[in-house]
Amino acid sequence: MYTVRIGAPVAEAQIDTLSKQEIDVLLEIYEVLRLTPGNGRRLTLAGNMHVWDHAGISVTYVVLDAPQREVSVLRVDRHPF
């Protein structure tokens, strides 16, 4: 299992503006990232930066494998339904 943490001040500010419903979606995304962070869409072929889109919320994150086993959230964006 991976630990999900906020890795950038911009992500924290974006999360602060989310509605309750959007926070619930974000928590669903976090649960998936804890288990399978590598399944997100890769931003580059050789990198460890990914994007996960779900129900109008997009999370951009970096996967830090061994020894950290951590997901660092860089951005949380809204997308229209």
C-alpha positions in Angstrom: 0.0 0.0 0.0 1.1 3.6 -0.7 0.7 6.7 1.4 -1.0 9.6 -0.3 0.1 13.1 0.7 -0.2 16.6 -0.6 3.1 17.4 -2.3 2.5 21.0 -3.4 0.9 24.2 -2.0 -1.1 24.6 -5.2 -2.8 21.3 -4.6 -3.7 22.2 -1.1 -5.2 25.5 -2.3 -7.2 23.7 -5.0 -8.5 21.2 -2.5 -9.7 24.0 -0.2 -12.0 25.2 -3.0 -13.7 21.8 -3.6 -17.3 21.2 -2.7 -18.3 18.3 -0.4 -19.3 16.2 -3.4 -16.0 16.9 -5.1 -14.1 16.0 -1.8 -16.0 12.7 -1.8 -14.8 12.0 -5.4 -11.2 13.0 -4.4 -11.3 10.6 -1.5 -12.4 7.8 -3.9 -9.4 8.7 -6.1 -7.1 8.6 -3.1 -8.3 5.1 -2.2 -7.4 3.8 -5.7 -4.1 5.6 -5.6 -3.2 3.9 -2.2 -3.6 0.5 -3.9 -2.6 1.0 -7.6 -1.0 4.4 -8.3 0.8 3.1 -11.4 -2.5 2.6 -13.2 -3.0 6.3 -13.8 -2.3 7.9 -17.2 1.4 8.5 -17.5 2.3 12.1 -18.5 5.6 10.9 -20.1 6.8 7.5 -21.3 9.8 7.3 -19.0 8.6 9.3 -15.9 6.8 8.6 -12.7 4.2 11.5 -13.1 0.6 10.4 -13.6 -2.9 11.8 -13.9 -6.1 10.1 -12.6 -9.4 11.5 -13.9 -12.7 10.5 -12.2 -16.1 12.0 -12.0 -15.0 15.6 -12.9 -11.9 15.6 -10.8 -8.4 15.3 -12.1 -5.4 14.5 -9.9 -1.8 15.0 -11.1 0.7 13.1 -8.9 4.1 11.6 -8.7 4.7 8.0 -7.6 7.7 7.4 -5.3 8.4 3.7 -5.1 10.7 1.9 -2.8 11.6 2.8 -0.1 9.0 5.6 0.2 5.9 3.9 -1.4 4.3 7.3 -1.5 2.0 9.2 -3.9 2.7 12.9 -3.9 -0.3 15.0 -5.2 0.8 18.0 -7.2 -2.5 19.3 -8.6 -6.3 18.7 -8.2 -8.3 20.2 -11.0 -12.1 20.3 -11.8 -13.4 19.2 -15.1 -17.0 19.8 -16.3 -19.2 16.7 -16.2 
